[in-house]
Amino acid sequence: MGRAPDASRAALDVLLTDAATGQGARFLQPGPAVRVAAGLARRPHRAVRRVGGLGIELARVAAGRSDVRPSKRDRRFADPAWERSWIFRRVLQAYLSTGNVVDGLITDAEADWRSERLARFAAGNILDALAPTNYPWSNPAVMKETIDRGGTNLVMGARRFARDVSRRPRLPATVDTSKFAVGENLALSPGAVVVRTEVFELLQYQPQTERVLEAPMLFVPPTINKYYILDLAPGRSLAEHLVRQGHQVFMISWRNPTEEQGHFDFDTYAQAVLEAREAVAAISGEARIHLNAACSGGLISAGVLGHLAVQGRLDAEVASLTLLVCALDNERPGTASAFATRELAAAAVADSARRGYVDGQALAGVFTWLRPNDLVWSYVVNNYLLGKPPPAFDVLYWNQDTVRLSAGLHRDFIRISLENSLTHPGATQVLGSPVDLAEVDVDSYVVAGLTDHIIPWENAYRSTQLLGGQSRFVLSTSGHIQALVNPPSGESRATYRVGEDNPEEPELWLEQAPRLPGSWWPDYVQWLQQRSGELKPAPKRLGGRGHKAIAKAPGTYVHAS
C-alpha cells in the first residue's frame, strides 16, 4: 500500500516515554484526525476527487478490470488464492484501493508535520487491523486449514489466545521458547568471566587461532537488550566470527537492573565502559583497543570517547570506534518522534523514578506496535487462526528475553534524545567532561540497516558527519537485528552498500555507493586488521594481570530475569 515509508520509524524519546508511562493508547488519538478533517474541509475538491476516484476503482474491481496489486514484499497475500480466486482477488483489491485513498486524503489535507504523521500512523494501524487476512472468513489459507482439520485449528488457536492475553505484554507469542536456552544452544562461544562488578560482567572469549592480532576488541552491547545478539549461535555469531579471524574479543554483559539499581545513570555506564577498557588493556597487554558498540551502547561509548578526548587520553587508549545500528543524531523526524512531547517525557521520567526502572516487557510492547503486520498480525493468523505453534527462531527468542532499563539511564537517554544534545559541542557532559564528537578523531566503522524500523539509517549515517577521524559507512539491506546477525554464507541473499566518500546528505551517499553481494562482516574484518597491529602468540589462558577467570561464559548476569 502507499503509506509513507517512515510510518514505522522510531525514535529513542518516544520509545522510552511510552514504555515508562504505558501511553501506547495515545497512538490513536482524535486531535490529528480532526486537524486532517479540517484540512480537507478547506480543500473539499480534493476529498471529492479522491472519493470519486475510489468509486471508479471499486467499479473496476467489481468488473474484474482493476490493476491494483499488493507489494511483492507484502507476505500477507502470498497465498495463490488471492490471485487465482475471483472473489478473493476482488476483496484484496478493494482493501488496497481503500487504503490508497485514505493515504491520499491525509496527504491532501496538508496538515502540520506532527498531525500528518500521527494521522498516518493511526490510519495505518487501523487498516492493518482490518486486513482481510486477519479474519477466518476472508483468509483462504485459514479456510482451507479449517476444512482440512475440521476446525481443530480454531480450537487450538483459542487456547493460545487465552494463554497469551492472560500475561504481559498480552500479545501473540512470537517464538517457541522451549527450543532455546542461553548457554545450551545460544551464546555458546567458549570463554570466561574475567571481571564482575555491580554493573557488568566482562567476558573474554577463548582464542581460536595460534596467533592473534595485537589490538583487542571490546563489545559494548545495548543496555535495553541482552548481549548475546552479538554471540547468538554457532555460525551466527559476530563474536565467534571475529575470534576465528584472529581477533582478541571481550564482551560486556550488563546487569539486569532492579529497583535497587535505579540510580544507575549515563555516567554509571560510561564509567563501566572505562573500567572494562582498562581490564581489557591489562589482560591483553595492549594499551589501545577497538571499541565496538551497538544501539544504545553506542550512545554511551561515544560519550566515553568524548570524555577521553577532553582528558587527552583518546589516541593512547582507543584504536577505533565501531557503531552498529546506532544514532548519535536524532534530527530526522520519524513517525514516532511526532508522539514525543516534553510534558510526556517528564511524566515518563517521574514514573520510572518511582519504580526505579522501565520494564523490559513494556519496551518490547512499544517496539512491537511499530511493526504490527510483522510482529502482531502475522502471529494472530499463525497462532490463533491457523492453530500453529509460533516458530523456533533464535533472534525472536533473544527479542523476547527482555531486560529492564534503570531509571537514571532512562532519564538521561530521554534528555539526550529530546535535546539531540550529542550533536551540539559541550551540550552533554560525561563524567564531568563536555563532549564534542568532532574531537573524537579515531577512525570509525558505522553500520546501519536499510529497513531498520528503530534507527533510521539516515540518522545512523549522520554519525559520519559528527565524528572526527575517517568514517567508513556500511548500509546493510536488512533491518535492525538482521544487520547484526549477518554471517557470510554461500546461500545468503544479503547485500550491502559501502562508499568511499561521505557527503553531507545521506541521499547523496546512497546514490554513489555501489551494492555489493554478501555480508559486510568480511569487509569489517579487513578494515579492523589494517588497524590491529601485528600478530603475536595467542594467550594460553584467559584472564591475567589481576583479572582471573571466575566463571565460564556466558556468565551469570545474562541469566537474570
Buried (B, 14 or more C-beta within 10 A) or exposed (E): BEBBEBBBBBBBBBBBBBBBBBBBEBBBEEEBBEBBBEBBEEEEEBBEEBEEBBEEBBEBBEEEEBEBBBEEEBEBBEBEBBEEBEEBBBBBBBBBBBBBBBBBBBBBBEBEEBBBBBBBBBBBBEBBEEBBBBEBEBBBBBBEBBEEBEEEBBEBBEEBBEEBEEEEBEBBBBBBBEEBEBBEBBBBBEBBBBBBEEBBBBBBBBBBEEEBBBBBBBBBBBBBBBBBBBBBBEEBBBBBBBBBBBBBBBBBBBBBBEEEBBEBBBBBBBBBBBBBBBBBBBBBEBBBBBBBBBBBBBBBBBBBBBBBBBEEBBEEBBBBBBBBBBBBBBEBBBBBBBBBBEEBBBBBBEBBBEBBBBBBBBBBBBBBBBBBBBBBBBBBBBBBBBBBBBEEBBBBBBBBBBBBBBBBBBBBBBBBBBBBBBBEBEBBBBBEBBBBBEBBBBBBBBBBBBBBBBBBBBBBBBBBBBBBBEBBBBBBBBBBBBBBBBBBEEEEEBBBBBBEEBBEEBEEBBEEBEEBEBBBBEBBBEBBBEBBEEBBEBBEEBBBEEBBBBEEBBBEBBBBE
